[in-house]
Amino acid sequence: MTESAGSDRHLEIATRADTRDIVALVNGAYRGDSSRRGWTTEADYLGGQRTDEAAINDIIADPNSVILLLRDEAGLRACVHLEKIQGDVCYLGMLTVHPDSQAGGVGRTLLRGAEQHAQRHFGAHFIEMTVIDRRRELIAWYERRGYRSTGENRPFPYGDERFGLPQTDDLKFIVMRRRIAR
């Protein structure tokens, strides 16, 4: 499936053949020195990996999940994970834009495409996500797109290196939600 995402960009559903590219994109955008070229880095408080091939393959194999990819003439520029979690609610996670493409509308395009996909393919009326509470700039970005804190916090998965190596012991997630359909 390919959907137009405007100009020369298009969204497509990831397959196992995309796994290595997704892992490289996500880890490069969130962790390590390469992530510091963009504004979405987590490198100041999380080291290690953000994801791995096993996790990506599990998502791709799950019938209630999808990873959408945004490509342009330069190749894979962005991805996002959607998962139907209950009734009319989809979880949105791992929204990733290559550091060289950040601040150019790619994230907005991807988010809009993900919301449309969630409605059409999962029957979602709501999108829910978790964001590390320290990411004030990112939280504000989502708020400008209509997402609001639910007031719920969730613990960071300390001790599970699949999610990274925390540099501090006070990380937590805030839950954000947006109605995307009536």
C-alpha positions in Angstrom: 0.0 0.0 0.0 1.3 3.4 -0.9 -0.4 6.7 -0.1 0.5 10.1 -1.3 1.9 12.3 1.5 2.3 15.4 -0.7 5.0 16.7 -3.1 7.3 13.8 -3.9 6.8 12.0 -0.6 4.8 8.9 -0.1 3.8 6.7 2.8 4.0 2.9 2.6 3.6 0.0 5.1 6.9 -1.4 6.3 7.9 -5.0 5.6 10.6 -7.2 7.0 12.8 -6.0 4.2 12.7 -2.5 5.7 13.8 -3.6 9.2 17.5 -2.6 9.1 16.7 0.8 7.6 14.1 1.4 10.3 16.5 0.5 13.1 19.2 2.7 11.7 16.8 5.6 11.2 15.3 5.4 14.7 18.5 4.9 16.6 20.2 7.6 14.6 17.5 10.1 15.2 17.1 9.6 18.9 20.5 8.4 20.3 24.2 9.2 19.9 26.0 12.0 18.2 24.0 11.8 14.9 20.8 12.6 16.8 22.2 15.9 18.0 21.8 17.3 14.4 18.1 17.3 15.0 15.9 18.6 17.8 14.4 15.3 18.9 17.5 13.8 20.5 17.2 11.8 23.7 21.0 11.4 24.0 21.3 13.7 27.0 19.4 11.3 29.3 19.3 8.0 27.4 22.2 6.0 25.9 22.2 2.8 24.0 19.6 1.8 21.5 16.1 3.0 20.9 15.0 -0.1 19.1 16.4 -3.3 17.6 15.6 -5.7 14.7 13.7 -8.1 16.9 11.4 -5.4 18.2 10.8 -4.0 14.7 10.1 -7.5 13.3 7.6 -8.1 16.1 5.7 -4.9 15.2 5.7 -5.8 11.5 4.3 -9.3 12.3 1.6 -8.1 14.6 -1.8 -7.8 12.8 -2.8 -5.0 15.1 0.3 -2.9 14.3 1.8 -1.2 11.4 4.9 0.9 10.8 4.4 3.6 8.2 7.4 4.8 6.2 7.8 8.1 4.5 10.1 8.1 1.6 11.2 10.7 -0.9 13.9 10.8 -3.6 16.6 10.6 -0.9 15.1 7.4 0.5 13.6 6.6 4.0 13.1 10.0 5.8 10.7 9.1 8.5 8.6 6.3 10.2 5.8 5.9 12.7 4.3 2.9 14.6 0.6 2.6 15.0 -1.1 -0.1 17.1 -4.8 -0.7 17.7 -4.9 -1.0 21.5 -8.6 -1.0 22.4 -11.9 -0.3 20.6 -11.5 3.0 18.8 -8.0 3.9 20.2 -4.7 3.5 18.4 -1.3 4.0 20.1 1.2 6.1 18.1 4.8 5.7 18.8 8.3 5.9 17.4 7.5 8.9 15.3 10.9 9.4 13.8 12.2 12.0 11.3 15.8 11.8 10.0 17.8 14.6 11.7 18.6 16.2 8.3 14.8 16.4 7.5 13.6 17.8 10.8 11.9 21.2 10.9 10.8 20.9 7.3 7.2 19.6 7.7 8.1 15.9 7.4 6.9 15.2 11.0 3.6 17.0 10.4 3.0 15.1 7.1 3.8 11.8 8.8 1.6 12.5 11.8 -1.3 13.5 9.5 -0.9 10.4 7.4 -0.7 8.2 10.6 -4.0 9.7 11.9 -5.7 9.1 8.5 -4.4 5.5 8.4 -5.5 4.9 12.0 -9.1 6.0 11.1 -9.3 4.1 7.8 -7.6 0.9 8.7 -8.1 0.5 12.4 -11.4 2.4 12.9 -9.7 4.7 15.4 -11.4 7.8 16.9 -8.5 8.5 19.2 -4.7 8.5 19.1 -2.8 7.9 22.3 0.9 8.2 22.8 3.5 8.4 25.6 6.3 11.0 25.7 9.2 11.2 28.1 8.3 14.1 30.5 11.6 15.9 29.9 10.8 16.4 26.3 9.1 19.8 26.7 9.8 20.9 23.2 8.3 17.7 21.7 5.3 17.9 24.0 4.7 21.4 22.9 4.9 20.3 19.2 2.2 17.6 19.8 0.1 20.1 21.7 0.2 22.5 18.7 -1.3 19.5 16.7 -4.2 19.0 19.2 -2.7 16.4 21.5 -3.3 16.9 25.3 -2.0 15.3 28.4 -4.5 12.9 30.0 -3.0 13.5 33.4 -1.7 9.9 33.5 2.0 9.1 33.9 3.6 5.8 33.2 7.0 4.5 34.5 10.0 4.3 32.3 11.1 0.6 31.8 14.3 0.8 33.9 16.3 -2.4 33.7 15.1 -3.2 30.1 18.0 -2.3 27.8 15.8 -2.7 24.8 14.6 0.9 25.6 18.0 2.4 26.2 20.4 3.1 29.1 19.0 5.8 31.3 21.5 8.5 32.5 19.1 9.5 35.3 16.7 7.7 37.6 13.7 10.0 37.3 12.4 9.4 33.8 8.7 8.9 33.2 6.2 9.0 30.4 3.2 11.3 30.1 0.2 10.0 28.2 -1.2 12.3 25.5 -4.3 11.8 23.5 -6.2 13.4 20.6 -9.6 12.8 19.1 -9.2 12.2 15.4 -12.8 11.3 14.4 -16.3 11.7 15.7 
